């Protein structure tokens, strides 16, 4: 089933209740809705609130890393609720190239690469 959220059209991936990134019942989480827009491609949108800033006006790097971690794993997960491919991050190396602003809408895109194991 295709759904549309904002300007994203795709199949919504399942959420965990208390996941920090996607958990709708996590009171301090980010509450991202993640959509598979094509096989191996996912998208979401997010506007970071002020309480997640590091430096004034800048999203904390740990939050940015957590979003990257989630989106990269979700690109490999697929959208079949009966057969999700849950994964874990074995290693993550992030090179931050620009500050990520708070208070501005972000479009987050993940694309899967070659999958070798159950780690993303």
Rosetta blueprint (number, residue, H / E / L):
1 X L
2 X L
3 X E
4 X E
5 X E
6 X L
7 X L
8 X E
9 X E
10 X E
11 X E
12 X E
13 X L
14 X L
15 X L
16 X L
17 X L
18 X L
19 X L
20 X L
21 X L
22 X L
23 X L
24 X L
25 X L
26 X L
27 X L
28 X L
29 X L
30 X L
31 X L
32 X L
33 X L
34 X L
35 X E
36 X E
37 X E
38 X E
39 X L
40 X L
41 X E
42 X E
43 X E
44 X E
45 X E
46 X E
47 X E
48 X L
49 X L
50 X H
51 X H
52 X H
53 X E
54 X L
55 X L
56 X L
57 X L
58 X E
59 X E
60 X L
61 X H
62 X H
63 X H
64 X H
65 X H
66 X H
67 X H
68 X H
69 X H
70 X H
71 X H
72 X H
73 X H
74 X H
75 X H
76 X H
77 X H
78 X L
79 X L
80 X L
81 X L
82 X L
83 X L
84 X L
85 X L
86 X L
87 X L
88 X E
89 X L
90 X L
91 X L
92 X L
93 X L
94 X L
95 X L
96 X L
97 X L
98 X L
99 X L
100 X L
101 X E
102 X L
103 X L
104 X L
105 X E
106 X E
107 X E
108 X E
109 X E
110 X E
111 X E
112 X L
113 X L
114 X L
115 X L
116 X L
117 X L
118 X L
119 X E
120 X L
